[in-house]
Amino acid sequence: MKERSNLVTMKGNPVVLMGDEVQVGDKLPDSELVKNDLSPVKLSSYQDKILIICTVPSLDTGVCDAETRRFNEEAASLSDDIKVLTISMDLPFAQARWCGAAGIENVETLSDHKNCNFGQQVGVCIKDLRLMARAVFVVDKDGTIKYTELVPEITNEPDYDAAINAAKQLV
């Protein structure tokens, strides 16, 4: 497994990312993730949607909470052709609990807790922490990545407007 350094920090400390970095123009890997009800789901099952995929370390942190709430608010006014997914290593039980408490209705949370397969396929799995770096990917209906942002400092929020505008341009 490829290791990449000097791209991301957490509270100023460098972390090592596992996997190859995906680029604009690449096809999104068809990973299998786990829904909050413990059922498996492949990313290819969303092929009729434009996807905004957010990877976060844990929904139980302040920045991840704020990010997912913001995308939930934004998603309410987006086209039905756009689906927002938040993927973390949190257990599906924790994701379901958090979504219920936070009133999240417009973002679907998915778990990569089994093996960090998705995180490694897109290059955001943090080696020593078994968490995901903060990143945003916008994917068209054909599964092609059209926008990426790997947030250099994990405790910072992503560029919401850039991701949302990239998705809107695909409608």
C-alpha positions as CSV (number, residue, x, y, z in Angstrom):
1,M,0.0,0.0,0.0
2,K,1.4,3.4,-1.0
3,E,2.1,5.8,1.8
4,R,2.0,9.6,1.2
5,S,3.5,12.2,3.6
6,N,3.6,16.0,3.9
7,L,0.1,16.6,2.6
8,V,-2.1,16.8,5.7
9,T,-1.7,17.8,9.3
10,M,-3.8,17.2,12.4
11,K,-3.4,20.1,14.9
12,G,-0.2,20.9,13.1
13,N,1.2,17.4,13.3
14,P,1.9,15.6,10.0
15,V,0.0,12.4,9.3
16,V,0.7,9.7,6.7
17,L,-2.1,8.9,4.2
18,M,-2.5,5.4,2.8
19,G,-3.4,4.8,-0.8
20,D,-3.2,6.5,-4.1
21,E,-4.5,10.1,-4.5
22,V,-7.5,10.3,-6.9
23,Q,-7.5,13.1,-9.4
24,V,-10.1,15.0,-11.4
25,G,-10.9,12.8,-14.4
26,D,-10.4,9.5,-12.5
27,K,-13.2,7.0,-12.0
28,L,-14.5,6.8,-8.5
29,P,-13.6,3.4,-7.0
30,D,-16.7,1.2,-6.5
31,S,-16.3,0.5,-2.8
32,E,-18.7,-1.3,-0.6
33,L,-19.6,0.7,2.5
34,V,-22.1,0.1,5.4
35,K,-25.4,2.0,5.8
36,N,-26.7,3.0,9.3
37,D,-29.0,0.0,9.2
38,L,-25.9,-2.3,8.8
39,S,-26.8,-3.1,5.2
40,P,-24.0,-3.0,2.6
41,V,-24.1,-0.5,-0.2
42,K,-21.8,0.0,-3.2
43,L,-21.1,3.4,-4.5
44,S,-22.2,2.3,-7.9
45,S,-25.7,2.1,-6.6
46,Y,-25.7,6.0,-6.7
47,Q,-24.8,6.1,-10.4
48,D,-28.0,8.0,-11.2
49,K,-26.9,10.9,-8.9
50,I,-24.3,13.6,-8.9
51,L,-22.4,12.9,-5.6
52,I,-20.8,15.2,-3.1
53,I,-18.7,12.8,-1.0
54,C,-17.3,14.1,2.2
55,T,-14.8,12.1,4.2
56,V,-14.4,13.0,7.8
57,P,-12.4,11.7,10.8
58,S,-15.4,11.3,13.1
59,L,-18.9,12.8,13.3
60,D,-18.3,13.1,17.1
61,T,-15.8,16.0,16.6
62,G,-16.7,19.6,16.4
63,V,-15.5,20.3,12.9
64,C,-17.0,17.1,11.4
65,D,-20.3,17.9,13.1
66,A,-20.2,21.5,11.7
67,E,-19.3,20.3,8.2
68,T,-22.0,17.6,8.0
69,R,-24.6,20.0,9.4
70,R,-23.6,22.7,6.8
71,F,-23.8,20.2,3.9
72,N,-27.2,19.0,5.3
73,E,-28.5,22.6,5.2
74,E,-27.0,23.2,1.7
75,A,-28.4,19.8,0.4
76,A,-32.0,20.9,1.2
77,S,-31.8,23.5,-1.6
78,L,-29.9,21.4,-4.1
79,S,-31.3,19.6,-7.2
80,D,-32.8,16.1,-6.6
81,D,-30.0,15.0,-9.0
82,I,-27.4,15.7,-6.3
83,K,-26.8,13.4,-3.3
84,V,-24.5,14.3,-0.4
85,L,-22.7,11.4,1.3
86,T,-20.5,11.7,4.4
87,I,-18.2,8.7,4.9
88,S,-16.3,8.1,8.1
89,M,-14.8,5.2,10.1
90,D,-17.5,5.7,12.8
91,L,-19.6,2.6,13.4
92,P,-23.0,2.6,11.8
93,F,-24.6,2.7,15.2
94,A,-22.8,5.9,16.1
95,Q,-23.6,7.5,12.8
96,A,-27.3,6.7,13.2
97,R,-27.3,8.1,16.8
98,W,-25.5,11.2,15.7
99,C,-27.8,11.8,12.7
100,G,-30.8,11.4,14.9
101,A,-29.5,13.8,17.5
102,A,-28.4,16.4,14.9
103,G,-31.6,16.1,12.8
104,I,-29.7,15.2,9.6
105,E,-32.1,14.4,6.9
106,N,-30.4,15.5,3.7
107,V,-27.0,13.8,4.0
108,E,-26.5,10.1,4.0
109,T,-23.8,8.8,6.3
110,L,-21.9,5.7,5.4
111,S,-19.3,3.7,7.3
112,D,-15.9,2.4,6.1
113,H,-15.2,0.9,9.5
114,K,-14.7,-2.7,8.3
115,N,-11.4,-2.2,6.4
116,C,-11.0,1.4,5.3
117,N,-11.2,0.2,1.8
118,F,-12.8,3.4,0.4
119,G,-10.4,5.5,2.4
120,Q,-7.4,3.7,0.9
121,Q,-8.8,3.7,-2.6
122,V,-9.1,7.5,-2.6
123,G,-6.0,8.1,-0.5
124,V,-7.5,9.6,2.7
125,C,-6.9,6.7,5.2
126,I,-4.7,8.0,8.0
127,K,-2.1,5.3,8.7
128,D,-1.6,5.4,12.4
129,L,-5.0,6.6,13.5
130,R,-7.3,4.4,11.3
131,L,-9.4,7.5,10.6
132,M,-10.0,9.4,7.3
133,A,-8.6,12.8,6.4
134,R,-11.0,15.5,5.6
135,A,-11.7,15.6,1.9
136,V,-14.5,16.4,-0.5
137,F,-15.1,14.7,-3.9
138,V,-17.7,15.7,-6.5
139,V,-18.6,12.9,-8.9
140,D,-20.8,13.0,-12.0
141,K,-23.5,10.5,-12.9
142,D,-20.9,8.5,-14.9
143,G,-18.7,8.0,-11.8
144,T,-16.0,10.4,-12.9
145,I,-14.4,12.6,-10.3
146,K,-14.9,16.3,-11.3
147,Y,-13.7,18.0,-8.2
148,T,-11.4,17.2,-5.2
149,E,-10.3,18.9,-2.1
150,L,-8.0,17.4,0.4
151,V,-8.1,19.8,3.4
152,P,-4.5,20.3,4.4
153,E,-5.3,20.8,8.1
154,I,-7.8,18.3,9.3
155,T,-9.2,20.6,12.0
156,N,-10.2,23.1,9.2
157,E,-13.5,23.0,7.3
158,P,-13.6,22.4,3.5
159,D,-14.4,25.0,0.9
160,Y,-18.2,24.4,0.9
161,D,-19.0,26.9,-1.9
162,A,-16.4,25.4,-4.3
163,A,-17.8,21.8,-3.8
164,I,-21.4,22.9,-4.1
165,N,-20.7,25.0,-7.2
166,A,-18.8,22.1,-8.8
167,A,-21.9,19.8,-8.2
168,K,-24.4,22.4,-9.5
169,Q,-22.4,22.8,-12.7
170,L,-23.0,19.1,-13.4
171,V,-26.8,19.3,-13.3
